[in-house]
Amino acid sequence: MQKGQIGVTSENIFPIIKKFLYSEQEIFLRELISNATDATQKVKTLSRKGEVKGDLGNLTIRVKVDKEAKTITISDSGIGMTEEEIEKYINQIAFTGANDFLDKYKDSIDAIIGHFGLGFYSSFMVAKEVDIVTKSYKEDAKAVKWTCDGSPNYSIEETEKETRGTDIILHIADDSTEYLEDSKINELLTKYCKFLPVEIGFGKEKEWKDEKQVETDKDVIINDTNPLWKQKPADIKDEDYLAFYKKLYPASFEDPLFHIHLNVDYPFNLTGILYFPRLRSNLEFQKNKIQLFSNQVFVTDSVENIVSDFLTLLHGVIDSPDIPLNVSRSYLQGDANVRKIASHITKKVADKLSELFKEDREGFEKKWDDLRMFIQYGMLSDEKFYDKTKDFYLLKNTDGKYFTVEEYKKIVEENQTDKDKNLVFLYSTNLTEQYKFVEDAKTKGYDILLMDGQLDSHFIGKAESKLENTKFARVDSDVVENLIRKEGKKGTDLSSDAQSELTPIYESQASDNVGSFWVQYEALSESEMPVIITQSEQMRRMKEMGKLGGPEVNLYKNLPDNYSLVVNTNNVITKQIIEDKDKAVGEKIKEISDKEKTLNSDLEAINNLTKDKKEEEITQEEKDKKSEIEGKISELKSEKTTVLKDYGKDNKLVKQVIDLALLANNLLKGKDLAEFVKRSVQFIER
């Protein structure tokens, strides 16, 4: 028996491997199966070259769990190893056999998975001792057994083994006994190895015999050795793509919209199938659906570092040996190839969408509501993708009709161009809540877009920056007369003094439960509502964008809502409110106003007296007199505001018209809504 020490530079190498090299303990099985697959692929290559004589026999890789003995055995019928090869490839950590083999047979080699020579040592993450029993394919080779207990010490001796290949026997550690459960091993094999190119057997098939199920000699094969993405697209039917999607995502209840088959061999190797799922909302929920493989070995389903972020909304498979992985094959490393691959995938996706639009416009429109969020996300995050998709990006109006941007411009430019020559795209985010505003705009002959998606606020900002002389306005961002200004703003017959007397009355009844209000006055149609509530387009848009995230807009999301309470000075109810105000507090307000006028005259006299004097020439008496008058004027203004607010807070008519406006905007809720209903009944009973 030969004994020795594994060729490592530190006795602490095994703790490093166990704790730090691999991000997930469970990948030990992936690594050992990958090594077995490599050994099998090598023997097939040697057989084709005539270096292995005779029939290769059954090449199935078998995994066996012995719960009683606390072992897991991975067996292959690959090329095996001689004692010298164990010394070279096992005892010298990271001196991989894959590289030597690739150099020798690079022109005819099947896919070799191994790159680093460290995969085998992942077994010590779960095993307290590991045995290798192996016999080389070479003539007159002797079987050998290698044993190591997780320290740098090992033993190697001759043993008996009839067949070519390698058995890796893991003696499972006490803290890893969960891996002795068949269900756990089956889970890991399905996750990491379900598409490996060599059959993997785990357990035996059962049949019904003598009124009970008994095991047969036939292996249960857990993997598909020729997955769909490795096949020629010309040989695949649509139902095959759909069946494969169901295989990848058995819990999915909806069929994908369509797919893209990737097949590139220059300047990098890339195969795969990407599916377009139906996307409605919740971007984060939709991510992490693309599975990354390297030579059919599962690596990860977090592919943010290889594809553009918006492409992570897609589902499917990407397989490439040219994607650089870290030593443990558990995550991606930055590389120029990665950027090339990402760029290629983005182009293929854009080309596919363009093809669908050009070849079947009607079918594309039917899919648009499910595609919109994906395309918007791409246009927002990737300038090249924006340029490729802008010509077939669709706008949908409230009548359910679809238009490209250029088509829509031609339809609305005559009626929806403002006095500054800007084309105004009007839109609604909720047809139910904004019904009245939509109908008012339609009455003016305007066309309204429906923009109710999660990314629409962001997309609108992007579109405005790209489209010349074009802006977007939500239908409830202003009264209909002001949405698209054809001329200067119309004035109102209500004097500034009358407006200042009305403002405290309306402010006293504005609900604190909704947000803050700014009262303004417009001379609208007599048939228009007495009060209309609107919200600033830009502020509301920034708040909506802030809710979705992004450091540049995050600060807006917590700002209080600000609304404009627009009083229609031509409405008969507004005129009634003014009359009622004059009757109730008119004399008191006049009395205060008269005092204000007198004081304002006194203030004007002092200002005229001192206007030509330098600051040092103004006497203290003059300064004190001016300060006294200004103080009295301020007191009178406060007194007037108090009188008007005290009157207004009990004015049911004012409260009613404000609540009607809130109700029209879906802003009246809870207690306020209940009180509105009760008050409405009282008005009816009068």
Secondary structure, DSSP 8 states (H G I E B T S, - for coil): -EEEE-B-S-TTHHHHIIIII-S-GGGHHHHHHHHHHHHHHHHHHHHHTTSS-S------EEEEEETTTTEEEEEE-S----HHHHHHHTSBTT--HHHHHHHHHTTT-------SS-GGGGGGGTEEEEEEEEE-SSTT---EEEEE-SSSEEEEEE----SSEEEEEEEE-GGGGGGGSHHHHHHHHHHHHTT-SS-EEEEEEEEEETTEEEEEEEEEE---SS-GGGS-GGG--HHHHHHHHHHH-TT--S--SEEEEEEE-SSS-EEEEEEE----S-HHHH-S-EEEEETTEEEES--TTTS-GGGGGSEEEEE-TTS-B-TTSSSB---HHHHHHHHHHHHHHHHHHHHHHHH-HHHHHHHHHHHHHHHHHHHHH-HHHHHHHTTT-EEEBTTS-EEEHHHHHHHHTTTSB-TTS-EEEEEES-TTTTHHHHHHHHHTT--EEE--STTHHHHHHHHHHHSTTEEEEETTSS-HHHHS-SSS----SS-HHHHHHHHHHHHHHS-TTT-EEEEEEE---TTS-SEEEE--HHHHHHHHHHHH--TTTGGGTTS--EEEEEEETTSHHHHHHHHHHHHHHHHHHHHHHHHHHHHHHHHHHHHHHHTTS-GGGS-HHHHHHHHHHHHHHHHHHHHHHHHHHHHHTT-HHHHHHHHHHHHHTT---HHHHHHHHHHHHHHHH-
